[in-house]
Amino acid sequence: MNSKPWYTSKTLWFNVLAFIAAVVASFGYSGQLPAEWEQYVGVAVALANILLRLVTKQPVTLRR
């Protein structure tokens, strides 16, 4: 099976953005998200990861 370059992976970029959001939130910035919604963010990220993995068709490689 043909593999694709790592930088074309939607799953990888989604996780990079989730990581950046978590780091920013750890410094106290929560944006416009209501406090009662914060508990659902982790669940939403996990579900998005599961869905992205289910639709993945090609492996990712670090080499071109």
Phi and psi restraints in degrees (range 20) as a CNS / XPLOR table:
assign (resid 1 and name C) (resid 2 and name N)
       (resid 2 and name CA) (resid 2 and name C) 1.0 -73.7 20.0 2
assign (resid 2 and name N) (resid 2 and name CA)
       (resid 2 and name C) (resid 3 and name N) 1.0 136.5 20.0 2
assign (resid 2 and name C) (resid 3 and name N)
       (resid 3 and name CA) (resid 3 and name C) 1.0 -99.4 20.0 2
assign (resid 3 and name N) (resid 3 and name CA)
       (resid 3 and name C) (resid 4 and name N) 1.0 162.5 20.0 2
assign (resid 3 and name C) (resid 4 and name N)
       (resid 4 and name CA) (resid 4 and name C) 1.0 -116.4 20.0 2
assign (resid 4 and name N) (resid 4 and name CA)
       (resid 4 and name C) (resid 5 and name N) 1.0 158.3 20.0 2
assign (resid 4 and name C) (resid 5 and name N)
       (resid 5 and name CA) (resid 5 and name C) 1.0 -64.4 20.0 2
assign (resid 5 and name N) (resid 5 and name CA)
       (resid 5 and name C) (resid 6 and name N) 1.0 149.1 20.0 2
assign (resid 5 and name C) (resid 6 and name N)
       (resid 6 and name CA) (resid 6 and name C) 1.0 -58.8 20.0 2
assign (resid 6 and name N) (resid 6 and name CA)
       (resid 6 and name C) (resid 7 and name N) 1.0 -34.0 20.0 2
assign (resid 6 and name C) (resid 7 and name N)
       (resid 7 and name CA) (resid 7 and name C) 1.0 -74.9 20.0 2
assign (resid 7 and name N) (resid 7 and name CA)
       (resid 7 and name C) (resid 8 and name N) 1.0 -3.5 20.0 2
assign (resid 7 and name C) (resid 8 and name N)
       (resid 8 and name CA) (resid 8 and name C) 1.0 -100.7 20.0 2
assign (resid 8 and name N) (resid 8 and name CA)
       (resid 8 and name C) (resid 9 and name N) 1.0 5.4 20.0 2
assign (resid 8 and name C) (resid 9 and name N)
       (resid 9 and name CA) (resid 9 and name C) 1.0 -83.1 20.0 2
assign (resid 9 and name N) (resid 9 and name CA)
       (resid 9 and name C) (resid 10 and name N) 1.0 118.6 20.0 2
assign (resid 9 and name C) (resid 10 and name N)
       (resid 10 and name CA) (resid 10 and name C) 1.0 -65.7 20.0 2
assign (resid 10 and name N) (resid 10 and name CA)
       (resid 10 and name C) (resid 11 and name N) 1.0 -36.5 20.0 2
assign (resid 10 and name C) (resid 11 and name N)
       (resid 11 and name CA) (resid 11 and name C) 1.0 -62.8 20.0 2
assign (resid 11 and name N) (resid 11 and name CA)
       (resid 11 and name C) (resid 12 and name N) 1.0 -45.1 20.0 2
assign (resid 11 and name C) (resid 12 and name N)
       (resid 12 and name CA) (resid 12 and name C) 1.0 -61.8 20.0 2
assign (resid 12 and name N) (resid 12 and name CA)
       (resid 12 and name C) (resid 13 and name N) 1.0 -47.9 20.0 2
assign (resid 12 and name C) (resid 13 and name N)
       (resid 13 and name CA) (resid 13 and name C) 1.0 -67.4 20.0 2
assign (resid 13 and name N) (resid 13 and name CA)
       (resid 13 and name C) (resid 14 and name N) 1.0 -35.3 20.0 2
assign (resid 13 and name C) (resid 14 and name N)
       (resid 14 and name CA) (resid 14 and name C) 1.0 -60.8 20.0 2
assign (resid 14 and name N) (resid 14 and name CA)
       (resid 14 and name C) (resid 15 and name N) 1.0 -44.1 20.0 2
assign (resid 14 and name C) (resid 15 and name N)
       (resid 15 and name CA) (resid 15 and name C) 1.0 -69.0 20.0 2
assign (resid 15 and name N) (resid 15 and name CA)
       (resid 15 and name C) (resid 16 and name N) 1.0 -33.9 20.0 2
assign (resid 15 and name C) (resid 16 and name N)
       (resid 16 and name CA) (resid 16 and name C) 1.0 -62.1 20.0 2
assign (resid 16 and name N) (resid 16 and name CA)
       (resid 16 and name C) (resid 17 and name N) 1.0 -46.1 20.0 2
assign (resid 16 and name C) (resid 17 and name N)
       (resid 17 and name CA) (resid 17 and name C) 1.0 -64.6 20.0 2
assign (resid 17 and name N) (resid 17 and name CA)
       (resid 17 and name C) (resid 18 and name N) 1.0 -39.7 20.0 2
assign (resid 17 and name C) (resid 18 and name N)
       (resid 18 and name CA) (resid 18 and name C) 1.0 -63.9 20.0 2
assign (resid 18 and name N) (resid 18 and name CA)
       (resid 18 and name C) (resid 19 and name N) 1.0 -39.3 20.0 2
assign (resid 18 and name C) (resid 19 and name N)
       (resid 19 and name CA) (resid 19 and name C) 1.0 -63.8 20.0 2
assign (resid 19 and name N) (resid 19 and name CA)
       (resid 19 and name C) (resid 20 and name N) 1.0 -46.0 20.0 2
assign (resid 19 and name C) (resid 20 and name N)
       (resid 20 and name CA) (resid 20 and name C) 1.0 -61.5 20.0 2
assign (resid 20 and name N) (resid 20 and name CA)
       (resid 20 and name C) (resid 21 and name N) 1.0 -42.5 20.0 2
assign (resid 20 and name C) (resid 21 and name N)
       (resid 21 and name CA) (resid 21 and name C) 1.0 -62.3 20.0 2
assign (resid 21 and name N) (resid 21 and name CA)
       (resid 21 and name C) (resid 22 and name N) 1.0 -39.2 20.0 2
assign (resid 21 and name C) (resid 22 and name N)
       (resid 22 and name CA) (resid 22 and name C) 1.0 -66.8 20.0 2
assign (resid 22 and name N) (resid 22 and name CA)
       (resid 22 and name C) (resid 23 and name N) 1.0 -40.1 20.0 2
assign (resid 22 and name C) (resid 23 and name N)
       (resid 23 and name CA) (resid 23 and name C) 1.0 -65.5 20.0 2
assign (resid 23 and name N) (resid 23 and name CA)
       (resid 23 and name C) (resid 24 and name N) 1.0 -45.6 20.0 2
assign (resid 23 and name C) (resid 24 and name N)
       (resid 24 and name CA) (resid 24 and name C) 1.0 -61.3 20.0 2
assign (resid 24 and name N) (resid 24 and name CA)
       (resid 24 and name C) (resid 25 and name N) 1.0 -42.4 20.0 2
assign (resid 24 and name C) (resid 25 and name N)
       (resid 25 and name CA) (resid 25 and name C) 1.0 -64.5 20.0 2
assign (resid 25 and name N) (resid 25 and name CA)
       (resid 25 and name C) (resid 26 and name N) 1.0 -32.2 20.0 2
assign (resid 25 and name C) (resid 26 and name N)
       (resid 26 and name CA) (resid 26 and name C) 1.0 -67.9 20.0 2
assign (resid 26 and name N) (resid 26 and name CA)
       (resid 26 and name C) (resid 27 and name N) 1.0 -19.9 20.0 2
assign (resid 26 and name C) (resid 27 and name N)
       (resid 27 and name CA) (resid 27 and name C) 1.0 -92.7 20.0 2
assign (resid 27 and name N) (resid 27 and name CA)
       (resid 27 and name C) (resid 28 and name N) 1.0 7.3 20.0 2
assign (resid 27 and name C) (resid 28 and name N)
       (resid 28 and name CA) (resid 28 and name C) 1.0 102.7 20.0 2
assign (resid 28 and name N) (resid 28 and name CA)
       (resid 28 and name C) (resid 29 and name N) 1.0 -5.6 20.0 2
assign (resid 28 and name C) (resid 29 and name N)
       (resid 29 and name CA) (resid 29 and name C) 1.0 -89.2 20.0 2
assign (resid 29 and name N) (resid 29 and name CA)
       (resid 29 and name C) (resid 30 and name N) 1.0 122.4 20.0 2
assign (resid 29 and name C) (resid 30 and name N)
       (resid 30 and name CA) (resid 30 and name C) 1.0 -118.3 20.0 2
assign (resid 30 and name N) (resid 30 and name CA)
       (resid 30 and name C) (resid 31 and name N) 1.0 1.3 20.0 2
assign (resid 30 and name C) (resid 31 and name N)
       (resid 31 and name CA) (resid 31 and name C) 1.0 65.6 20.0 2
assign (resid 31 and name N) (resid 31 and name CA)
       (resid 31 and name C) (resid 32 and name N) 1.0 -139.9 20.0 2
assign (resid 31 and name C) (resid 32 and name N)
       (resid 32 and name CA) (resid 32 and name C) 1.0 -100.1 20.0 2
assign (resid 32 and name N) (resid 32 and name CA)
       (resid 32 and name C) (resid 33 and name N) 1.0 9.2 20.0 2
assign (resid 32 and name C) (resid 33 and name N)
       (resid 33 and name CA) (resid 33 and name C) 1.0 -72.7 20.0 2
assign (resid 33 and name N) (resid 33 and name CA)
       (resid 33 and name C) (resid 34 and name N) 1.0 122.8 20.0 2
assign (resid 33 and name C) (resid 34 and name N)
       (resid 34 and name CA) (resid 34 and name C) 1.0 -61.4 20.0 2
assign (resid 34 and name N) (resid 34 and name CA)
       (resid 34 and name C) (resid 35 and name N) 1.0 145.9 20.0 2
assign (resid 34 and name C) (resid 35 and name N)
       (resid 35 and name CA) (resid 35 and name C) 1.0 -58.5 20.0 2
assign (resid 35 and name N) (resid 35 and name CA)
       (resid 35 and name C) (resid 36 and name N) 1.0 -35.6 20.0 2
assign (resid 35 and name C) (resid 36 and name N)
       (resid 36 and name CA) (resid 36 and name C) 1.0 -71.9 20.0 2
assign (resid 36 and name N) (resid 36 and name CA)
       (resid 36 and name C) (resid 37 and name N) 1.0 -13.7 20.0 2
assign (resid 36 and name C) (resid 37 and name N)
       (resid 37 and name CA) (resid 37 and name C) 1.0 -87.3 20.0 2
assign (resid 37 and name N) (resid 37 and name CA)
       (resid 37 and name C) (resid 38 and name N) 1.0 -16.1 20.0 2
assign (resid 37 and name C) (resid 38 and name N)
       (resid 38 and name CA) (resid 38 and name C) 1.0 -57.7 20.0 2
assign (resid 38 and name N) (resid 38 and name CA)
       (resid 38 and name C) (resid 39 and name N) 1.0 -33.8 20.0 2
assign (resid 38 and name C) (resid 39 and name N)
       (resid 39 and name CA) (resid 39 and name C) 1.0 -67.1 20.0 2
assign (resid 39 and name N) (resid 39 and name CA)
       (resid 39 and name C) (resid 40 and name N) 1.0 -21.8 20.0 2
assign (resid 39 and name C) (resid 40 and name N)
       (resid 40 and name CA) (resid 40 and name C) 1.0 -89.4 20.0 2
assign (resid 40 and name N) (resid 40 and name CA)
       (resid 40 and name C) (resid 41 and name N) 1.0 -12.3 20.0 2
assign (resid 40 and name C) (resid 41 and name N)
       (resid 41 and name CA) (resid 41 and name C) 1.0 -63.5 20.0 2
assign (resid 41 and name N) (resid 41 and name CA)
       (resid 41 and name C) (resid 42 and name N) 1.0 -45.3 20.0 2
assign (resid 41 and name C) (resid 42 and name N)
       (resid 42 and name CA) (resid 42 and name C) 1.0 -61.4 20.0 2
assign (resid 42 and name N) (resid 42 and name CA)
       (resid 42 and name C) (resid 43 and name N) 1.0 -39.4 20.0 2
assign (resid 42 and name C) (resid 43 and name N)
       (resid 43 and name CA) (resid 43 and name C) 1.0 -65.5 20.0 2
assign (resid 43 and name N) (resid 43 and name CA)
       (resid 43 and name C) (resid 44 and name N) 1.0 -42.5 20.0 2
assign (resid 43 and name C) (resid 44 and name N)
       (resid 44 and name CA) (resid 44 and name C) 1.0 -64.1 20.0 2
assign (resid 44 and name N) (resid 44 and name CA)
       (resid 44 and name C) (resid 45 and name N) 1.0 -40.7 20.0 2
assign (resid 44 and name C) (resid 45 and name N)
       (resid 45 and name CA) (resid 45 and name C) 1.0 -64.3 20.0 2
assign (resid 45 and name N) (resid 45 and name CA)
       (resid 45 and name C) (resid 46 and name N) 1.0 -43.8 20.0 2
assign (resid 45 and name C) (resid 46 and name N)
       (resid 46 and name CA) (resid 46 and name C) 1.0 -62.7 20.0 2
assign (resid 46 and name N) (resid 46 and name CA)
       (resid 46 and name C) (resid 47 and name N) 1.0 -44.0 20.0 2
assign (resid 46 and name C) (resid 47 and name N)
       (resid 47 and name CA) (resid 47 and name C) 1.0 -64.2 20.0 2
assign (resid 47 and name N) (resid 47 and name CA)
       (resid 47 and name C) (resid 48 and name N) 1.0 -40.8 20.0 2
assign (resid 47 and name C) (resid 48 and name N)
       (resid 48 and name CA) (resid 48 and name C) 1.0 -62.7 20.0 2
assign (resid 48 and name N) (resid 48 and name CA)
       (resid 48 and name C) (resid 49 and name N) 1.0 -40.4 20.0 2
assign (resid 48 and name C) (resid 49 and name N)
       (resid 49 and name CA) (resid 49 and name C) 1.0 -62.6 20.0 2
assign (resid 49 and name N) (resid 49 and name CA)
       (resid 49 and name C) (resid 50 and name N) 1.0 -42.8 20.0 2
assign (resid 49 and name C) (resid 50 and name N)
       (resid 50 and name CA) (resid 50 and name C) 1.0 -61.7 20.0 2
assign (resid 50 and name N) (resid 50 and name CA)
       (resid 50 and name C) (resid 51 and name N) 1.0 -46.1 20.0 2
assign (resid 50 and name C) (resid 51 and name N)
       (resid 51 and name CA) (resid 51 and name C) 1.0 -63.3 20.0 2
assign (resid 51 and name N) (resid 51 and name CA)
       (resid 51 and name C) (resid 52 and name N) 1.0 -42.7 20.0 2
assign (resid 51 and name C) (resid 52 and name N)
       (resid 52 and name CA) (resid 52 and name C) 1.0 -63.1 20.0 2
assign (resid 52 and name N) (resid 52 and name CA)
       (resid 52 and name C) (resid 53 and name N) 1.0 -38.8 20.0 2
assign (resid 52 and name C) (resid 53 and name N)
       (resid 53 and name CA) (resid 53 and name C) 1.0 -67.9 20.0 2
assign (resid 53 and name N) (resid 53 and name CA)
       (resid 53 and name C) (resid 54 and name N) 1.0 -34.3 20.0 2
assign (resid 53 and name C) (resid 54 and name N)
       (resid 54 and name CA) (resid 54 and name C) 1.0 -67.5 20.0 2
assign (resid 54 and name N) (resid 54 and name CA)
       (resid 54 and name C) (resid 55 and name N) 1.0 -32.1 20.0 2
assign (resid 54 and name C) (resid 55 and name N)
       (resid 55 and name CA) (resid 55 and name C) 1.0 -92.1 20.0 2
assign (resid 55 and name N) (resid 55 and name CA)
       (resid 55 and name C) (resid 56 and name N) 1.0 -1.6 20.0 2
assign (resid 55 and name C) (resid 56 and name N)
       (resid 56 and name CA) (resid 56 and name C) 1.0 -68.1 20.0 2
assign (resid 56 and name N) (resid 56 and name CA)
       (resid 56 and name C) (resid 57 and name N) 1.0 130.7 20.0 2
assign (resid 56 and name C) (resid 57 and name N)
       (resid 57 and name CA) (resid 57 and name C) 1.0 -111.7 20.0 2
assign (resid 57 and name N) (resid 57 and name CA)
       (resid 57 and name C) (resid 58 and name N) 1.0 -26.4 20.0 2
assign (resid 57 and name C) (resid 58 and name N)
       (resid 58 and name CA) (resid 58 and name C) 1.0 -121.9 20.0 2
assign (resid 58 and name N) (resid 58 and name CA)
       (resid 58 and name C) (resid 59 and name N) 1.0 147.4 20.0 2
assign (resid 58 and name C) (resid 59 and name N)
       (resid 59 and name CA) (resid 59 and name C) 1.0 -73.3 20.0 2
assign (resid 59 and name N) (resid 59 and name CA)
       (resid 59 and name C) (resid 60 and name N) 1.0 161.8 20.0 2
assign (resid 59 and name C) (resid 60 and name N)
       (resid 60 and name CA) (resid 60 and name C) 1.0 -108.0 20.0 2
assign (resid 60 and name N) (resid 60 and name CA)
       (resid 60 and name C) (resid 61 and name N) 1.0 143.4 20.0 2
assign (resid 60 and name C) (resid 61 and name N)
       (resid 61 and name CA) (resid 61 and name C) 1.0 -126.4 20.0 2
assign (resid 61 and name N) (resid 61 and name CA)
       (resid 61 and name C) (resid 62 and name N) 1.0 152.8 20.0 2
assign (resid 61 and name C) (resid 62 and name N)
       (resid 62 and name CA) (resid 62 and name C) 1.0 -83.0 20.0 2
assign (resid 62 and name N) (resid 62 and name CA)
       (resid 62 and name C) (resid 63 and name N) 1.0 -17.9 20.0 2
assign (resid 62 and name C) (resid 63 and name N)
       (resid 63 and name CA) (resid 63 and name C) 1.0 -97.4 20.0 2
assign (resid 63 and name N) (resid 63 and name CA)
       (resid 63 and name C) (resid 64 and name N) 1.0 158.5 20.0 2
